């Protein structure tokens, strides 16, 4: 699977991937998450234009993607989604590794994300990818702001956690 920077032409396809990937939340009683609208093309373009959006592609077409943003001294994963037809092939992990390499190259000490604590393909999966839960007292102001936005959006109906993957910085 080839991973490359997201292009402007990919942006509408990312919305399709997000919708498809979200459907699995219905199986765990979280239909509201499945029904949540993906980011708009304009919102996705901000990540793409910043060079912080990557896609895993098959025959040139995205099948998964990751969006990230600098937050304090870390690179924060805003979204990672894999189309269900392409699941269980280590594509999400490969995207996380690309983001981690970028973060380390930029001198950031960790890759962070927020996720649902009890959904099997969320926190337990990220633990297998080298992430660990950050206790609330270790959250930076930027990570606290992200959690506040998520809470205002209603995501705290289900237990959420902030997780970090500490990086080895280049010598």
TADA-V606081 format. One line per field, one symbol per residue. ss: DSSP state (A for helix, B for strand, O for the rest). phi: phi as a letter, one per 20 degrees, with the letter a starting at -180 (. if undefined). burial: I if it has 9 or more other ideal C-beta (glycine too) atoms within 8 Angstrom, else O. A space follows every 50 residues. Layout:
ss: ???
phi: ???
burial: ???
This chain:
ss: OBBBBOOAAAAAAAAAAAAAAAAAAAAAOOAAAAAOOOOOAAAAAAAAAO OOBBBBBBOOBBBBBBBBBBBOOBBBBBBBBBOAAAOOOOAAAAAAAAAA AAAAAOOOOBBBBBBBOOOAAAAAAAAAOOOBBOOAAAOOAAAAAAAAAA AAOOAAAOOBBBBBBBOOOOO
phi: .edbffdgffgfffffffffffgffffdmcgfffefffgfgffffffffe mccccecclndfcabcdcbfcldcdeffbcccggfdfmcmfgffffffff fffffeneebdcadaffdegedgfffffenecfefgfeffgfffffffff ffenfffcgccdccdfdeeff
burial: IOIOOIOOOIIOIIIOIIIIIIIIIOOOOIOOOIOOOIIOOOOIIOIIOO OIIIIIIOOOOIIIIIIIIIIOOIIIIOIIIIIIOIOOOOIIOIIIOIII OIIIOOOIOIIIIIIIIOIOOIIOIIIOIOIOIIOOOOIIOIIIOIIOOI IOOOOOOIOIIIIIIOIOOOO
